[in-house]
Amino acid sequence: MRRKKREEEHENLERWLITYADLITLLLAFFIMMYVFSKQDAQKYDEVVGHLKTIFTGGGGIHGQGKEAGLLFELPVKTMGATEVQEKLESEIKGMTGDEAVKKNVSVFSDERGVVVRILDKAFFEEGKADLQERSISALNKIAGVLKQTKNQIRIEGHTDNVPISNHEFKSNWELSARRATEVVRYFVERFAFPPDRISAAGYAEYKPVTTNDTAENRALNRRIEIIVLKSNQKDLVAEAIKQ
């Protein structure tokens, strides 16, 4: 009788430990969520979501249920309106530390297209080249963290001055402007998992200047990348153009 009683106590103890483990797991997930929401950092958010998906689906699940159990819950995505996007981008850029040359060559404003982040080329690229410089990564990371919190279409535009370029890599300013825009798109898609159907690249060469090309200073202003959070009507116009 004593032996049977001991076996029952041992069995009950194991059930209690399983329940306790479940509770600790849920509390851990809860505090992770609270931490993410308090920071409002999209990059950390994505990392946490990835870890949680591994825990609750592919990483053995709860009680060994594995992938068949499915994800128990999805963290809600905080979306922002145009005004909030602009304010957040301005705040992130203002708070940048490190390379002041990058910081002073990045500006945020709104126009008929939507919210625009304008980046002069010398902040991100070497002259006549399209490879992102290492010092541009910090700024792109901050910008991407904000853009991930909106559902609007994102368009990356490349612009040059009117000085012709012709080298072994680029035969004209068209190629240079398009390649620079594509490099930013590729970084966002590969590093931050931007949905490819929500982001696009366009190269305009020298044909959409912000000022005249009569001085070196003005030409420097025309050589730029623009990251645009498109208004909803701009998205519709793009879709109509594709259909036609």
Helices and strands as residue ranges (DSSP letters): H 2-39, H 42-53, I 54-58, G 66-69, H 82-94, H 100-103, E 106-111, E 114-120, H 121-124, G 134-136, H 137-147, E 154-159, H 173-192, G 196-198, E 199-203, H 216-222, E 224-230, H 232-243
